[in-house]
Amino acid sequence: MLLLLIDQGHVNLEEYHVDGTKMESVANRYTFVWAKNVARYKASVLEKVAALVDQIEQSNEEAEAAAQELNQARHQSYSG
């Protein structure tokens, strides 16, 4: 589905925005505990997100290279 949206120009993967918003419908006594845990593990999560973004970019580059090779092969078979 993502590839279809990219092909149609609805999705641009040049910029990534990660929203770590945490919303609760009812505030309770554990809200502050969760906030401390979020702050504590933020660096680790950001590293994981950066690694995933790098992996996505690498996959996109590989897919684009494969598509270009396929197009070149098709073009050569039609012209030759």
C-alpha positions, 0 to 999 in steps of 0.5 A, a space after each residue: 500500500 505504501 508503494 502505491 501511495 509513493 507512486 501516486 505522489 501522496 507520500 514523500 519519504 524525504 522527511 520523516 516526522 515521529 510523534 511521541 505524543 502520549 494521551 490518556 483519557 483519565 489522568 491517574 496516579 500512574 501518569 507521572 510514573 509513565 512520564 518518568 519512564 518516557 523521559 528515561 527511555 527517550 534516547 534509546 527509542 530515538 536511536 531505534 527510530 533512527 536505525 529504522 529510518 536508515 533501514 527504510 532509506 536503504 530499502 528505498 534506495 535498493 528498490 529504486 536501483 532494482 526498478 532502474 535496472 529493470 527499466 534499463 533491461 526492458 528498454 534494451 530488449 525493446 530496442 535491441 
